[in-house]
Amino acid sequence: MSGVIEETLSKYARGLVFVYTGDGKGKTTAAMGQALRAVGHGLRVLMLQFMKGRKYGEVLAAEKYLPDITIHQCGLDSFVMRNKPAPVDVELAQQGLNMARQALSSGEYHMVILDEIIVALDFGLISVHEVVEMIQKRNPSVHVVLTGRYAPPEIVEMADTVSEVCEVKHHYSKGIKERAGIEY
């Protein structure tokens, strides 16, 4: 580890917990901005994308340009039924949760982003208790970022910073379809 990273970590030994929630567009984008700041200072970042299986722009960019950001997807490129998730969706979310536990305790990463984990909670793919306990038991120097709509009170309470992204206006309401580089 370089001297700058060691100095930074010793200065700020306790990792922070960030939550980006709300009904607006930009939660994953905000998390990626946090990741870019981290790698800009020499930190290693892992992003686990729950309920996602498509090659989103952030996955392509990380693979091509950002070797200090590793992204694993823990879902399929299909919709999950909120009240009746398929067994494969539950299994993939559980695998993601296990990967997160390992990453948060390993010391391999300085920041772990759990993208859309809050939606996985809302859909019942994983439990709030499991996520809270995992974050509490992490290596204390690791920063954690959680994203997704409908953050439960337990997650909001444990976070150091919570930002709510509120939709004021969205181009979907004008009938404009999703676009590569914008939505994915």
ZIBELNOR-V731568 format. One record per pair of residues at least 4 apart in sequence whose C-alpha atoms are under 7 Angstrom apart, sorted by the first residue. I is the first residue (numbers start at 1). GAP is how many residues later the second one is. D is the distance in Angstrom with one decimal. If there is no record, write none. Layout:
I/GAP/D
I/GAP/D
This chain:
1/4/6.5
1/5/6.6
2/4/6.3
3/4/6.0
4/4/6.1
5/4/6.0
5/37/6.6
6/4/6.0
7/4/6.0
8/4/6.2
9/4/5.3
13/128/5.2
14/126/5.5
14/127/4.6
15/125/5.8
15/126/4.3
15/127/4.6
15/128/4.2
16/127/4.8
16/128/6.3
16/144/6.0
17/126/5.9
17/127/4.8
17/128/5.9
17/142/4.9
17/143/5.2
17/144/6.5
18/126/6.2
18/127/4.6
18/128/6.2
18/141/5.8
18/142/6.1
18/143/4.9
18/144/5.9
19/126/5.8
19/127/4.8
19/128/5.8
19/140/6.6
19/142/6.3
19/143/4.6
19/144/6.2
20/7/5.4
20/126/6.3
20/127/4.8
20/128/6.6
20/142/6.0
20/143/5.0
20/144/5.9
21/6/6.5
21/126/5.8
21/127/5.0
21/128/4.9
21/129/6.5
21/130/6.1
21/142/6.3
21/143/4.9
21/144/6.0
22/127/4.8
22/128/6.3
22/142/4.9
22/143/4.8
22/144/5.5
23/126/5.8
23/142/6.3
23/143/5.4
23/144/5.7
24/141/4.9
24/142/4.4
24/143/3.9
25/140/6.9
25/142/6.7
26/4/6.0
26/139/7.0
27/4/6.4
27/120/6.0
27/121/6.8
27/138/6.8
28/4/6.2
28/87/6.5
28/119/6.5
29/4/6.2
30/4/6.4
31/4/6.3
31/114/6.7
32/4/6.2
33/4/6.4
34/4/6.3
35/4/6.2
35/10/6.4
36/4/6.0
37/4/6.7
38/4/6.6
38/5/5.2
39/4/4.7
39/5/6.1
39/29/6.2
43/67/5.8
44/24/5.0
44/25/6.3
44/65/5.1
44/66/5.4
44/67/6.6
45/23/6.1
45/24/4.8
45/25/6.3
45/64/5.5
45/65/6.0
45/66/4.8
45/67/5.8
46/23/5.8
46/24/4.8
46/25/5.9
46/63/6.4
46/65/6.4
46/66/4.8
46/67/6.1
47/23/6.1
47/24/4.7
47/25/6.4
47/65/5.8
47/66/4.4
47/67/6.0
47/68/6.8
48/23/5.8
48/24/5.0
48/25/5.8
48/26/6.7
48/48/6.8
48/65/6.1
48/66/5.1
48/67/6.0
49/23/6.2
49/24/4.7
49/25/5.7
49/65/6.2
49/66/4.7
49/67/6.3
50/23/6.3
50/24/4.8
50/25/5.7
50/43/6.2
50/46/6.8
50/65/6.0
50/66/5.3
50/67/5.6
50/70/6.7
51/23/5.9
51/24/4.1
51/25/6.3
51/65/7.0
51/69/6.9
52/21/5.9
52/22/6.3
52/23/4.6
52/24/5.6
52/25/5.9
53/20/5.7
53/21/6.9
53/22/5.0
53/23/4.2
53/24/4.3
54/23/5.1
55/4/5.9
55/5/6.5
56/4/6.6
56/128/4.6
57/4/6.0
57/124/5.9
57/127/5.6
58/4/6.0
59/4/6.2
59/12/6.3
60/4/6.2
61/4/5.6
61/5/6.7
62/4/4.4
62/5/6.5
62/7/5.9
62/8/6.9
63/4/6.7
74/18/5.3
74/19/5.9
74/22/5.3
75/14/6.4
75/17/5.6
75/18/6.8
80/5/5.7
81/4/4.7
82/41/5.0
83/40/6.8
85/4/6.2
85/5/6.9
86/4/6.7
87/4/6.1
88/4/6.1
89/4/6.2
90/4/6.2
90/35/4.9
91/4/6.2
92/4/6.2
93/4/6.2
93/32/6.1
93/33/6.7
94/4/6.2
94/32/6.6
95/4/6.2
96/4/6.1
97/4/6.2
98/4/6.3
99/4/6.1
100/4/5.9
101/4/6.4
101/33/6.1
102/4/5.8
103/5/6.8
103/6/6.7
104/8/6.9
104/34/5.0
104/35/6.0
104/38/6.7
105/33/5.0
105/34/4.8
107/32/6.7
110/32/5.0
110/33/6.2
111/31/5.5
111/32/4.5
111/33/5.7
112/31/6.3
112/32/5.0
112/33/6.4
113/31/5.8
113/32/4.5
113/33/6.0
114/31/5.9
114/32/4.8
114/33/6.5
115/31/5.8
115/32/4.9
115/33/6.9
116/4/6.5
116/31/4.9
116/32/4.5
117/4/6.3
117/29/6.4
117/30/6.2
117/31/6.3
118/4/6.2
118/28/6.9
118/29/6.0
118/30/4.6
118/31/6.3
118/32/6.8
118/33/5.8
119/4/6.1
119/29/5.2
119/30/5.9
120/4/6.2
120/5/5.3
120/6/6.3
121/4/6.0
121/5/5.4
121/6/5.9
121/7/6.2
122/28/6.9
127/4/6.6
128/4/6.1
129/4/6.0
130/4/6.0
131/4/6.2
132/4/6.2
132/23/6.8
133/4/6.1
134/4/6.2
151/4/6.3
151/5/6.5
152/4/6.4
153/4/5.9
154/4/6.4
155/4/6.3
156/6/6.7
171/4/6.9
171/5/5.6
172/4/5.0
172/5/6.3
178/5/5.7
179/4/5.7
179/5/6.9
180/4/5.2
